[in-house]
Amino acid sequence: MLATTYLDEAERCASVLVLDAGIALAAGTAEEIVAAMPGSLRAAAARPDGDAAARSWRRAGRWRVWEPDGEPGPGGDGAIQPDLTDAVIVAALASRAGASGDGASGDGAGGAGAGRPAGGAE
């Protein structure tokens, strides 16, 4: 068993359990967690305005925006193929959205919970 906050390490494990404030957000292989990610990701040149701002983060010099319904939003520069890091961020965002009742799925990428993402791996 290995406990880590480094998702690149967790990707190499046979089984991953993603915890957030002690609550399971997702479990399975890294590939299963990524495949279970709801919606889609798109790139944006700048941080979006409005509701999309709460579903965006900066990574590798670009803004990434999660579209819970899978539809591309305005101002996107293209679809992004998610990896484990993206799927964990989306699971945390989905969990928070479900807890606040703003319409996005609260199921995350294979689990439910709230708070900041943390990774654990076996």
N, CA, C and O atoms as a printed pandas DataFrame, in Angstrom:
     atom_number atom_name residue_name chain_id  residue_number  x_coord  y_coord  z_coord
0              1         N          MET        A               1    0.843   -1.160    0.000
1              2        CA          MET        A               1    0.000    0.000    0.000
2              3         C          MET        A               1    0.897    1.235    0.000
3              4         O          MET        A               1    1.963    1.258    0.616
4              5         N          LEU        A               2    0.433    2.250   -0.707
5              6        CA          LEU        A               2    1.153    3.517   -0.824
6              7         C          LEU        A               2    0.154    4.634   -0.640
7              8         O          LEU        A               2   -0.918    4.604   -1.244
8              9         N          ALA        A               3    0.475    5.612    0.172
9             10        CA          ALA        A               3   -0.344    6.821    0.298
10            11         C          ALA        A               3    0.470    7.963   -0.287
11            12         O          ALA        A               3    1.633    8.149    0.070
12            13         N          THR        A               4   -0.142    8.731   -1.188
13            14        CA          THR        A               4    0.590    9.810   -1.841
14            15         C          THR        A               4   -0.354   10.926   -2.239
15            16         O          THR        A               4   -1.544   10.702   -2.459
16            17         N          THR        A               5    0.178   12.110   -2.328
17            18        CA          THR        A               5   -0.577   13.241   -2.882
18            19         C          THR        A               5   -0.138   13.503   -4.313
19            20         O          THR        A               5   -0.651   14.410   -4.969
20            21         N          TYR        A               6    0.817   12.704   -4.802
21            22        CA          TYR        A               6    1.334   12.868   -6.164
22            23         C          TYR        A               6    0.587   11.921   -7.100
23            24         O          TYR        A               6    0.788   10.708   -7.058
24            25         N          LEU        A               7   -0.271   12.483   -7.939
25            26        CA          LEU        A               7   -1.097   11.641   -8.797
26            27         C          LEU        A               7   -0.295   10.940   -9.880
27            28         O          LEU        A               7   -0.737    9.910  -10.389
28            29         N          ASP        A               8    0.879   11.467  -10.252
29            30        CA          ASP        A               8    1.717   10.750  -11.218
30            31         C          ASP        A               8    2.227    9.444  -10.598
31            32         O          ASP        A               8    2.428    8.464  -11.316
32            33         N          GLU        A               9    2.436    9.416   -9.291
33            34        CA          GLU        A               9    2.788    8.160   -8.608
34            35         C          GLU        A               9    1.584    7.231   -8.560
35            36         O          GLU        A               9    1.715    6.031   -8.803
36            37         N          ALA        A              10    0.413    7.776   -8.249
37            38        CA          ALA        A              10   -0.799    6.966   -8.140
38            39         C          ALA        A              10   -1.149    6.311   -9.473
39            40         O          ALA        A              10   -1.686    5.203   -9.492
40            41         N          GLU        A              11   -0.853    6.980  -10.587
41            42        CA          GLU        A              11   -1.140    6.414  -11.910
42            43         C          GLU        A              11   -0.454    5.072  -12.136
43            44         O          GLU        A              11   -0.941    4.249  -12.911
44            45         N          ARG        A              12    0.666    4.848  -11.470
45            46        CA          ARG        A              12    1.429    3.613  -11.667
46            47         C          ARG        A              12    0.972    2.475  -10.757
47            48         O          ARG        A              12    1.506    1.368  -10.830
48            49         N          CYS        A              13   -0.012    2.743   -9.904
49            50        CA          CYS        A              13   -0.486    1.729   -8.960
50            51         C          CYS        A              13   -1.582    0.879   -9.591
51            52         O          CYS        A              13   -2.287    1.317  -10.500
52            53         N          ALA        A              14   -1.707   -0.340   -9.092
53            54        CA          ALA        A              14   -2.718   -1.270   -9.605
54            55         C          ALA        A              14   -4.126   -0.840   -9.215
55            56         O          ALA        A              14   -5.078   -1.110   -9.947
56            57         N          SER        A              15   -4.268   -0.179   -8.079
57            58        CA          SER        A              15   -5.566    0.266   -7.595
58            59         C          SER        A              15   -5.384    1.615   -6.912
59            60         O          SER        A              15   -4.418    1.834   -6.181
60            61         N          VAL        A              16   -6.331    2.517   -7.166
61            62        CA          VAL        A              16   -6.248    3.875   -6.623
62            63         C          VAL        A              16   -7.539    4.189   -5.881
63            64         O          VAL        A              16   -8.630    3.879   -6.358
64            65         N          LEU        A              17   -7.407    4.803   -4.719
65            66        CA          LEU        A              17   -8.542    5.311   -3.961
66            67         C          LEU        A              17   -8.297    6.794   -3.757
67            68         O          LEU        A              17   -7.307    7.178   -3.133
68            69         N          VAL        A              18   -9.180    7.630   -4.272
69            70        CA          VAL        A              18   -9.044    9.079   -4.141
70            71         C          VAL        A              18   -9.916    9.524   -2.977
71            72         O          VAL        A              18  -11.130    9.318   -2.972
72            73         N          LEU        A              19   -9.268   10.140   -1.989
73            74        CA          LEU        A              19   -9.965   10.617   -0.797
74            75         C          LEU        A              19   -9.985   12.138   -0.777
75            76         O          LEU        A              19   -9.053   12.797   -1.238
76            77         N          ASP        A              20  -11.057   12.675   -0.238
77            78        CA          ASP        A              20  -11.192   14.117   -0.048
78            79         C          ASP        A              20  -11.809   14.322    1.325
79            80         O          ASP        A              20  -12.974   13.992    1.543
80            81         N          ALA        A              21  -11.042   14.856    2.237
81            82        CA          ALA        A              21  -11.489   15.043    3.620
82            83         C          ALA        A              21  -11.973   13.717    4.220
83            84         O          ALA        A              21  -12.936   13.690    4.986
84            85         N          GLY        A              22  -11.296   12.621    3.863
85            86        CA          GLY        A              22  -11.619   11.312    4.392
86            87         C          GLY        A              22  -12.769   10.603    3.706
87            88         O          GLY        A              22  -13.141    9.501    4.110
88            89         N          ILE        A              23  -13.340   11.212    2.675
89            90        CA          ILE        A              23  -14.462   10.632    1.937
90            91         C          ILE        A              23  -13.969   10.195    0.568
91            92         O          ILE        A              23  -13.257   10.936   -0.110
92            93         N          ALA        A              24  -14.353    8.981    0.161
93            94        CA          ALA        A              24  -13.932    8.454   -1.135
94            95         C          ALA        A              24  -14.616    9.209   -2.272
95            96         O          ALA        A              24  -15.843    9.304   -2.317
96            97         N          LEU        A              25  -13.810    9.746   -3.190
97            98        CA          LEU        A              25  -14.325   10.404   -4.392
98            99         C          LEU        A              25  -14.327    9.458   -5.576
99           100         O          LEU        A              25  -15.216    9.522   -6.425
100          101         N          ALA        A              26  -13.332    8.578   -5.638
101          102        CA          ALA        A              26  -13.198    7.670   -6.774
102          103         C          ALA        A              26  -12.335    6.488   -6.359
103          104         O          ALA        A              26  -11.487    6.596   -5.473
104          105         N          ALA        A              27  -12.571    5.350   -7.024
105          106        CA          ALA        A              27  -11.775    4.154   -6.757
106          107         C          ALA        A              27  -11.711    3.304   -8.005
107          108         O          ALA        A              27  -12.660    3.260   -8.788
108          109         N          GLY        A              28  -10.593    2.628   -8.188
109          110        CA          GLY        A              28  -10.385    1.746   -9.329
110          111         C          GLY        A              28   -8.988    1.936   -9.868
111          112         O          GLY        A              28   -8.126    2.509   -9.201
112          113         N          THR        A              29   -8.764    1.459  -11.071
113          114        CA          THR        A              29   -7.482    1.737  -11.711
114          115         C          THR        A              29   -7.505    3.190  -12.182
115          116         O          THR        A              29   -8.569    3.802  -12.276
116          117         N          ALA        A              30   -6.348    3.727  -12.472
117          118        CA          ALA        A              30   -6.287    5.100  -12.983
118          119         C          ALA        A              30   -7.130    5.227  -14.249
119          120         O          ALA        A              30   -7.837    6.218  -14.437
120          121         N          GLU        A              31   -7.051    4.227  -15.106
121          122        CA          GLU        A              31   -7.816    4.241  -16.360
122          123         C          GLU        A              31   -9.317    4.226  -16.100
123          124         O          GLU        A              31  -10.071    4.914  -16.788
124          125         N          GLU        A              32   -9.760    3.445  -15.109
125          126        CA          GLU        A              32  -11.191    3.389  -14.777
126          127         C          GLU        A              32  -11.687    4.725  -14.229
127          128         O          GLU        A              32  -12.791    5.165  -14.550
128          129         N          ILE        A              33  -10.868    5.362  -13.405
129          130        CA          ILE        A              33  -11.253    6.653  -12.834
130          131         C          ILE        A              33  -11.369    7.706  -13.932
131          132         O          ILE        A              33  -12.313    8.495  -13.938
132          133         N          VAL        A              34  -10.423    7.720  -14.851
133          134        CA          VAL        A              34  -10.469    8.673  -15.966
134          135         C          VAL        A              34  -11.688    8.388  -16.843
135          136         O          VAL        A              34  -12.392    9.316  -17.243
136          137         N          ALA        A              35  -11.943    7.121  -17.143
137          138        CA          ALA        A              35  -13.076    6.757  -18.002
138          139         C          ALA        A              35  -14.416    7.119  -17.359
139          140         O          ALA        A              35  -15.381    7.402  -18.069
140          141         N          ALA        A              36  -14.485    7.113  -16.035
141          142        CA          ALA        A              36  -15.729    7.419  -15.328
142          143         C          ALA        A              36  -15.959    8.916  -15.149
143          144         O          ALA        A              36  -17.001    9.323  -14.635
144          145         N          MET        A              37  -15.006    9.731  -15.567
145          146        CA          MET        A              37  -15.140   11.178  -15.393
146          147         C          MET        A              37  -16.349   11.689  -16.182
147          148         O          MET        A              37  -16.442   11.468  -17.389
148          149         N          PRO        A              38  -17.270   12.370  -15.499
149          150        CA          PRO        A              38  -18.442   12.889  -16.209
150          151         C          PRO        A              38  -18.087   14.130  -17.037
151          152         O          PRO        A              38  -17.160   14.868  -16.704
152          153         N          GLY        A              39  -18.834   14.344  -18.110
153          154        CA          GLY        A              39  -18.646   15.554  -18.911
154          155         C          GLY        A              39  -17.407   15.509  -19.770
155          156         O          GLY        A              39  -16.909   14.441  -20.128
156          157         N          SER        A              40  -16.917   16.696  -20.094
157          158        CA          SER        A              40  -15.738   16.819  -20.951
158          159         C          SER        A              40  -14.898   17.994  -20.496
159          160         O          SER        A              40  -15.342   18.836  -19.716
160          161         N          LEU        A              41  -13.661   18.034  -21.005
161          162        CA          LEU        A              41  -12.741   19.136  -20.721
162          163         C          LEU        A              41  -12.438   19.877  -22.003
163          164         O          LEU        A              41  -12.361   19.283  -23.078
164          165         N          ARG        A              42  -12.268   21.176  -21.881
165          166        CA          ARG        A              42  -11.853   21.977  -23.024
166          167         C          ARG        A              42  -10.770   22.945  -22.574
167          168         O          ARG        A              42  -10.680   23.302  -21.399
168          169         N          ALA        A              43   -9.959   23.358  -23.520
169          170        CA          ALA        A              43   -8.915   24.348  -23.259
170          171         C          ALA        A              43   -9.486   25.730  -23.493
171          172         O          ALA        A              43  -10.380   25.907  -24.320
172          173         N          ALA        A              44   -8.975   26.704  -22.770
173          174        CA          ALA        A              44   -9.356   28.101  -22.957
174          175         C          ALA        A              44   -8.101   28.954  -22.818
175          176         O          ALA        A              44   -7.232   28.670  -21.994
176          177         N          ALA        A              45   -8.015   29.990  -23.624
177          178        CA          ALA        A              45   -6.855   30.872  -23.592
178          179         C          ALA        A              45   -6.828   31.717  -22.321
179          180         O          ALA        A              45   -5.756   32.071  -21.829
180          181         N          ALA        A              46   -8.002   32.038  -21.792
181          182        CA          ALA        A              46   -8.111   32.846  -20.579
182          183         C          ALA        A              46   -9.143   32.219  -19.667
183          184         O          ALA        A              46   -9.970   31.417  -20.101
184          185         N          ARG        A              47   -9.087   32.590  -18.400
185          186        CA          ARG        A              47  -10.071   32.055  -17.457
186          187         C          ARG        A              47  -11.464   32.518  -17.878
187          188         O          ARG        A              47  -11.673   33.701  -18.144
188          189         N          PRO        A              48  -12.413   31.590  -17.937
189          190        CA          PRO        A              48  -13.755   31.963  -18.368
190          191         C          PRO        A              48  -14.486   32.789  -17.312
191          192         O          PRO        A              48  -14.107   32.807  -16.141
192          193         N          ASP        A              49  -15.532   33.464  -17.748
193          194        CA          ASP        A              49  -16.383   34.247  -16.849
194          195         C          ASP        A              49  -17.578   33.409  -16.430
195          196         O          ASP        A              49  -17.783   32.302  -16.930
196          197         N          GLY        A              50  -18.356   33.942  -15.517
197          198        CA          GLY        A              50  -19.618   33.336  -15.132
198          199         C          GLY        A              50  -19.458   32.005  -14.429
199          200         O          GLY        A              50  -18.487   31.776  -13.708
200          201         N          ASP        A              51  -20.437   31.120  -14.653
201          202        CA          ASP        A              51  -20.458   29.808  -13.998
202          203         C          ASP        A              51  -19.234   28.967  -14.334
203          204         O          ASP        A              51  -18.758   28.195  -13.502
204          205         N          ALA        A              52  -18.728   29.114  -15.547
205          206        CA          ALA        A              52  -17.581   28.303  -15.981
206          207         C          ALA        A              52  -16.319   28.617  -15.183
207          208         O          ALA        A              52  -15.421   27.779  -15.100
208          209         N          ALA        A              53  -16.236   29.804  -14.598
209          210        CA          ALA        A              53  -15.053   30.163  -13.809
210          211         C          ALA        A              53  -14.863   29.223  -12.622
211          212         O          ALA        A              53  -13.732   28.905  -12.255
212          213         N          ALA        A              54  -15.960   28.782  -12.025
213          214        CA          ALA        A              54  -15.887   27.867  -10.880
214          215         C          ALA        A              54  -15.512   26.450  -11.295
215          216         O          ALA        A              54  -15.165   25.626  -10.450
216          217         N          ARG        A              55  -15.580   26.164  -12.595
217          218        CA          ARG        A              55  -15.241   24.829  -13.111
218          219         C          ARG        A              55  -13.942   24.862  -13.909
219          220         O          ARG        A              55  -13.715   24.002  -14.761
220          221         N          SER        A              56  -13.093   25.842  -13.642
221          222        CA          SER        A              56  -11.857   25.975  -14.418
222          223         C          SER        A              56  -10.640   25.971  -13.510
223          224         O          SER        A              56  -10.720   26.345  -12.339
224          225         N          TRP        A              57   -9.518   25.546  -14.062
225          226        CA          TRP        A              57   -8.238   25.560  -13.360
226          227         C          TRP        A              57   -7.132   25.712  -14.390
227          228         O          TRP        A              57   -7.313   25.400  -15.567
228          229         N          ARG        A              58   -5.987   26.194  -13.933
229          230        CA          ARG        A              58   -4.853   26.406  -14.815
230          231         C          ARG        A              58   -3.878   25.254  -14.648
231          232         O          ARG        A              58   -3.511   24.887  -13.532
232          233         N          ARG        A              59   -3.466   24.689  -15.775
233          234        CA          ARG        A              59   -2.525   23.574  -15.757
234          235         C          ARG        A              59   -1.717   23.594  -17.046
235          236         O          ARG        A              59   -2.269   23.761  -18.134
236          237         N          ALA        A              60   -0.425   23.427  -16.918
237          238        CA          ALA        A              60    0.484   23.393  -18.076
238          239         C          ALA        A              60    0.332   24.651  -18.931
239          240         O          ALA        A              60    0.358   24.587  -20.160
240          241         N          GLY        A              61    0.175   25.783  -18.268
241          242        CA          GLY        A              61    0.133   27.057  -18.979
242          243         C          GLY        A              61   -1.167   27.363  -19.689
243          244         O          GLY        A              61   -1.252   28.361  -20.405
244          245         N          ARG        A              62   -2.189   26.528  -19.511
245          246        CA          ARG        A              62   -3.485   26.734  -20.176
246          247         C          ARG        A              62   -4.611   26.606  -19.145
247          248         O          ARG        A              62   -4.457   25.944  -18.119
248          249         N          TRP        A              63   -5.708   27.231  -19.429
249          250        CA          TRP        A              63   -6.906   27.048  -18.615
250          251         C          TRP        A              63   -7.645   25.816  -19.097
251          252         O          TRP        A              63   -7.789   25.597  -20.300
252          253         N          ARG        A              64   -8.103   25.029  -18.170
253          254        CA          ARG        A              64   -8.927   23.859  -18.460
254          255         C          ARG        A              64  -10.294   24.130  -17.863
255          256         O          ARG        A              64  -10.409   24.607  -16.734
256          257         N          VAL        A              65  -11.327   23.823  -18.628
257          258        CA          VAL        A              65  -12.696   24.070  -18.192
258          259         C          VAL        A              65  -13.471   22.763  -18.282
259          260         O          VAL        A              65  -13.500   22.112  -19.326
260          261         N          TRP        A              66  -14.098   22.392  -17.173
261          262        CA          TRP        A              66  -14.926   21.197  -17.132
262          263         C          TRP        A              66  -16.343   21.563  -17.547
263          264         O          TRP        A              66  -16.949   22.480  -16.993
264          265         N          GLU        A              67  -16.860   20.840  -18.523
265          266        CA          GLU        A              67  -18.244   21.000  -18.980
266          267         C          GLU        A              67  -19.018   19.776  -18.490
267          268         O          GLU        A              67  -18.911   18.708  -19.093
268          269         N          PRO        A              68  -19.798   19.904  -17.408
269          270        CA          PRO        A              68  -20.473   18.749  -16.824
270          271         C          PRO        A              68  -21.396   18.012  -17.792
271          272         O          PRO        A              68  -21.522   16.789  -17.718
272          273         N          ASP        A              69  -22.036   18.738  -18.691
273          274        CA          ASP        A              69  -22.965   18.101  -19.623
274          275         C          ASP        A              69  -22.271   17.574  -20.872
275          276         O          ASP        A              69  -22.915   16.967  -21.729
276          277         N          GLY        A              70  -20.968   17.798  -20.983
277          278        CA          GLY        A              70  -20.203   17.299  -22.123
278          279         C          GLY        A              70  -20.245   18.187  -23.347
279          280         O          GLY        A              70  -19.554   17.917  -24.329
280          281         N          GLU        A              71  -21.052   19.252  -23.308
281          282        CA          GLU        A              71  -21.149   20.166  -24.443
282          283         C          GLU        A              71  -20.023   21.186  -24.377
283          284         O          GLU        A              71  -19.756   21.733  -23.307
284          285         N          PRO        A              72  -19.354   21.457  -25.500
285          286        CA          PRO        A              72  -18.302   22.466  -25.486
286          287         C          PRO        A              72  -18.881   23.842  -25.199
287          288         O          PRO        A              72  -19.896   24.236  -25.774
288          289         N          GLY        A              73  -18.229   24.555  -24.314
289          290        CA          GLY        A              73  -18.689   25.899  -23.963
290          291         C          GLY        A              73  -18.108   26.944  -24.893
291          292         O          GLY        A              73  -17.305   26.620  -25.768
292          293         N          PRO        A              74  -18.502   28.183  -24.714
293          294        CA          PRO        A              74  -18.007   29.262  -25.567
294          295         C          PRO        A              74  -16.541   29.569  -25.302
295          296         O          PRO        A              74  -16.061   29.419  -24.178
296          297         N          GLY        A              75  -15.846   29.992  -26.321
297          298        CA          GLY        A              75  -14.463   30.435  -26.170
298          299         C          GLY        A              75  -13.453   29.330  -25.965
299          300         O          GLY        A              75  -12.325   29.604  -25.554
300          301         N          GLY        A              76  -13.814   28.110  -26.232
301          302        CA          GLY        A              76  -12.893   27.004  -26.049
302          303         C          GLY        A              76  -11.923   26.883  -27.203
303          304         O          GLY        A              76  -12.255   27.183  -28.350
304          305         N          ASP        A              77  -10.718   26.438  -26.886
305          306        CA          ASP        A              77   -9.688   26.250  -27.907
306          307         C          ASP        A              77   -9.578   24.799  -28.332
307          308         O          ASP        A              77   -8.714   24.468  -29.144
308          309         N          GLY        A              78  -10.415   23.932  -27.819
309          310        CA          GLY        A              78  -10.362   22.533  -28.220
310          311         C          GLY        A              78  -10.539   21.596  -27.060
311          312         O          GLY        A              78  -10.343   21.958  -25.900
312          313         N          ALA        A              79  -10.915   20.375  -27.398
313          314        CA          ALA        A              79  -11.129   19.335  -26.393
314          315         C          ALA        A              79   -9.789   18.881  -25.828
315          316         O          ALA        A              79   -8.770   18.893  -26.520
316          317         N          ILE        A              80   -9.807   18.485  -24.570
317          318        CA          ILE        A              80   -8.624   17.965  -23.886
318          319         C          ILE        A              80   -8.926   16.537  -23.467
319          320         O          ILE        A              80   -9.984   16.265  -22.901
320          321         N          GLN        A              81   -8.005   15.627  -23.741
321          322        CA          GLN        A              81   -8.119   14.256  -23.260
322          323         C          GLN        A              81   -7.687   14.256  -21.794
323          324         O          GLN        A              81   -6.528   14.551  -21.504
324          325         N          PRO        A              82   -8.591   13.931  -20.858
325          326        CA          PRO        A              82   -8.243   14.005  -19.440
326          327         C          PRO        A              82   -7.283   12.909  -19.015
327          328         O          PRO        A              82   -7.226   11.839  -19.621
328          329         N          ASP        A              83   -6.531   13.195  -17.963
329          330        CA          ASP        A              83   -5.698   12.196  -17.316
330          331         C          ASP        A              83   -6.177   12.081  -15.865
331          332         O          ASP        A              83   -7.200   12.660  -15.500
332          333         N          LEU        A              84   -5.447   11.342  -15.048
333          334        CA          LEU        A              84   -5.882   11.121  -13.670
334          335         C          LEU        A              84   -5.985   12.425  -12.892
335          336         O          LEU        A              84   -6.928   12.604  -12.122
336          337         N          THR        A              85   -5.045   13.332  -13.072
337          338        CA          THR        A              85   -5.101   14.609  -12.372
338          339         C          THR        A              85   -6.378   15.352  -12.718
339          340         O          THR        A              85   -7.058   15.860  -11.826
340          341         N          ASP        A              86   -6.715   15.424  -13.997
341          342        CA          ASP        A              86   -7.952   16.082  -14.412
342          343         C          ASP        A              86   -9.172   15.390  -13.803
343          344         O          ASP        A              86  -10.080   16.058  -13.308
344          345         N          ALA        A              87   -9.198   14.063  -13.838
345          346        CA          ALA        A              87  -10.346   13.313  -13.325
346          347         C          ALA        A              87  -10.536   13.536  -11.827
347          348         O          ALA        A              87  -11.671   13.602  -11.355
348          349         N          VAL        A              88   -9.444   13.651  -11.074
349          350        CA          VAL        A              88   -9.540   13.895   -9.638
350          351         C          VAL        A              88  -10.061   15.308   -9.382
351          352         O          VAL        A              88  -10.899   15.506   -8.502
352          353         N          ILE        A              89   -9.578   16.280  -10.134
353          354        CA          ILE        A              89  -10.075   17.655   -9.986
354          355         C          ILE        A              89  -11.567   17.702  -10.303
355          356         O          ILE        A              89  -12.340   18.328   -9.578
356          357         N          VAL        A              90  -11.966   17.043  -11.380
357          358        CA          VAL        A              90  -13.387   17.015  -11.755
358          359         C          VAL        A              90  -14.213   16.312  -10.674
359          360         O          VAL        A              90  -15.314   16.763  -10.360
360          361         N          ALA        A              91  -13.713   15.234  -10.107
361          362        CA          ALA        A              91  -14.441   14.535   -9.039
362          363         C          ALA        A              91  -14.671   15.470   -7.854
363          364         O          ALA        A              91  -15.755   15.474   -7.272
364          365         N          ALA        A              92  -13.669   16.256   -7.495
365          366        CA          ALA        A              92  -13.821   17.205   -6.390
366          367         C          ALA        A              92  -14.808   18.312   -6.761
367          368         O          ALA        A              92  -15.644   18.696   -5.943
368          369         N          LEU        A              93  -14.717   18.825   -7.987
369          370        CA          LEU        A              93  -15.654   19.862   -8.434
370          371         C          LEU        A              93  -17.087   19.325   -8.466
371          372         O          LEU        A              93  -18.016   20.004   -8.031
372          373         N          ALA        A              94  -17.261   18.110   -8.982
373          374        CA          ALA        A              94  -18.594   17.507   -9.051
374          375         C          ALA        A              94  -19.150   17.283   -7.646
375          376         O          ALA        A              94  -20.338   17.494   -7.401
376          377         N          SER        A              95  -18.296   16.860   -6.738
377          378        CA          SER        A              95  -18.719   16.635   -5.370
378          379         C          SER        A              95  -19.183   17.936   -4.732
379          380         O          SER        A              95  -20.227   17.970   -4.082
380          381         N          ARG        A              96  -18.426   18.989   -4.911
381          382        CA          ARG        A              96  -18.810   20.297   -4.366
382          383         C          ARG        A              96  -20.083   20.806   -5.019
383          384         O          ARG        A              96  -20.948   21.368   -4.347
384          385         N          ALA        A              97  -20.200   20.612   -6.320
385          386        CA          ALA        A              97  -21.394   21.070   -7.038
386          387         C          ALA        A              97  -22.621   20.328   -6.537
387          388         O          ALA        A              97  -23.681   20.930   -6.363
388          389         N          GLY        A              98  -22.488   19.028   -6.304
389          390        CA          GLY        A              98  -23.603   18.247   -5.782
390          391         C          GLY        A              98  -23.980   18.664   -4.377
391          392         O          GLY        A              98  -25.159   18.676   -4.023
392          393         N          ALA        A              99  -22.982   19.007   -3.571
393          394        CA          ALA        A              99  -23.238   19.425   -2.199
394          395         C          ALA        A              99  -23.912   20.787   -2.153
395          396         O          ALA        A              99  -24.703   21.061   -1.251
396          397         N          SER        A             100  -23.596   21.653   -3.137
397          398        CA          SER        A             100  -24.187   22.989   -3.139
398          399         C          SER        A             100  -25.481   23.037   -3.927
399          400         O          SER        A             100  -26.201   24.035   -3.885
400          401         N          GLY        A             101  -25.787   21.941   -4.664
401          402        CA          GLY        A             101  -27.034   21.868   -5.405
402          403         C          GLY        A             101  -27.098   22.753   -6.618
403          404         O          GLY        A             101  -28.182   23.212   -6.979
404          405         N          ASP        A             102  -25.960   23.016   -7.277
405          406        CA          ASP        A             102  -25.995   23.912   -8.435
406          407         C          ASP        A             102  -26.202   23.195   -9.763
407          408         O          ASP        A             102  -26.000   23.789  -10.821
408          409         N          GLY        A             103  -26.601   21.928   -9.723
409          410        CA          GLY        A             103  -27.004   21.255  -10.943
410          411         C          GLY        A             103  -26.022   20.262  -11.516
411          412         O          GLY        A             103  -26.428   19.411  -12.307
412          413         N          ALA        A             104  -24.757   20.324  -11.162
413          414        CA          ALA        A             104  -23.799   19.345  -11.678
414          415         C          ALA        A             104  -23.926   18.069  -10.861
415          416         O          ALA        A             104  -24.378   18.093   -9.717
416          417         N          SER        A             105  -23.529   16.975  -11.449
417          418        CA          SER        A             105  -23.617   15.684  -10.776
418          419         C          SER        A             105  -22.763   15.679   -9.525
419          420         O          SER        A             105  -21.640   16.184   -9.536
420          421         N          GLY        A             106  -23.282   15.116   -8.451
421          422        CA          GLY        A             106  -22.515   14.997   -7.224
422          423         C          GLY        A             106  -21.811   13.671   -7.117
423          424         O          GLY        A             106  -21.210   13.376   -6.084
424          425         N          ASP        A             107  -21.867   12.851   -8.171
425          426        CA          ASP        A             107  -21.288   11.525   -8.111
426          427         C          ASP        A             107  -19.791   11.516   -8.329
427          428         O          ASP        A             107  -19.138   10.519   -8.023
428          429         N          GLY        A             108  -19.221   12.605   -8.854
429          430        CA          GLY        A             108  -17.795   12.645   -9.099
430          431         C          GLY        A             108  -17.393   11.579  -10.092
431          432         O          GLY        A             108  -18.174   11.209  -10.969
432          433         N          ALA        A             109  -16.194   11.091   -9.958
433          434        CA          ALA        A             109  -15.692   10.048  -10.857
434          435         C          ALA        A             109  -15.686    8.734  -10.102
435          436         O          ALA        A             109  -14.629    8.140   -9.889
436          437         N          GLY        A             110  -16.849    8.284   -9.699
437          438        CA          GLY        A             110  -16.938    6.997   -9.041
438          439         C          GLY        A             110  -17.179    7.055   -7.556
439          440         O          GLY        A             110  -17.032    6.032   -6.887
440          441         N          GLY        A             111  -17.541    8.192   -7.002
441          442        CA          GLY        A             111  -17.807    8.277   -5.582
442          443         C          GLY        A             111  -18.445    9.594   -5.243
443          444         O          GLY        A             111  -18.855   10.328   -6.142
444          445         N          ALA        A             112  -18.542    9.921   -3.959
445          446        CA          ALA        A             112  -19.135   11.181   -3.535
446          447         C          ALA        A             112  -18.358   11.713   -2.351
447          448         O          ALA        A             112  -17.713   10.945   -1.637
448          449         N          GLY        A             113  -18.409   13.015   -2.133
449          450        CA          GLY        A             113  -17.742   13.651   -1.017
450          451         C          GLY        A             113  -17.615   15.130   -1.230
451          452         O          GLY        A             113  -18.189   15.662   -2.181
452          453         N          ALA        A             114  -16.873   15.827   -0.367
453          454        CA          ALA        A             114  -16.692   17.269   -0.515
454          455         C          ALA        A             114  -15.333   17.646    0.045
455          456         O          ALA        A             114  -14.748   16.901    0.831
456          457         N          GLY        A             115  -14.823   18.825   -0.368
457          458        CA          GLY        A             115  -13.553   19.328    0.145
458          459         C          GLY        A             115  -12.476   19.338   -0.901
459          460         O          GLY        A             115  -12.769   19.292   -2.095
460          461         N          ARG        A             116  -11.240   19.396   -0.480
461          462        CA          ARG        A             116  -10.106   19.453   -1.402
462          463         C          ARG        A             116   -9.649   18.058   -1.780
463          464         O          ARG        A             116   -9.686   17.149   -0.951
464          465         N          PRO        A             117   -9.200   17.867   -3.076
465          466        CA          PRO        A             117   -8.787   16.523   -3.484
466          467         C          PRO        A             117   -7.479   16.091   -2.848
467          468         O          PRO        A             117   -6.552   16.887   -2.698
468          469         N          ALA        A             118   -7.417   14.826   -2.479
469          470        CA          ALA        A             118   -6.184   14.206   -2.008
470          471         C          ALA        A             118   -6.147   12.812   -2.590
471          472         O          ALA        A             118   -7.197   12.186   -2.737
472          473         N          GLY        A             119   -5.005   12.317   -2.917
473          474        CA          GLY        A             119   -4.923   10.998   -3.542
474          475         C          GLY        A             119   -4.354    9.966   -2.609
475          476         O          GLY        A             119   -3.471   10.266   -1.806
476          477         N          GLY        A             120   -4.843    8.772   -2.707
477          478        CA          GLY        A             120   -4.302    7.629   -1.989
478          479         C          GLY        A             120   -4.234    6.470   -2.955
479          480         O          GLY        A             120   -5.112    6.341   -3.808
480          481         N          ALA        A             121   -3.246    5.637   -2.860
481          482        CA          ALA        A             121   -3.119    4.533   -3.811
482          483         C          ALA        A             121   -2.710    3.282   -3.074
483          484         O          ALA        A             121   -2.078    3.338   -2.018
484          485         N          GLU        A             122   -3.081    2.147   -3.647
485          486        CA          GLU        A             122   -2.688    0.855   -3.077
486          487         C          GLU        A             122   -1.709    0.184   -3.994
487          488         O          GLU        A             122   -1.248   -0.920   -3.704
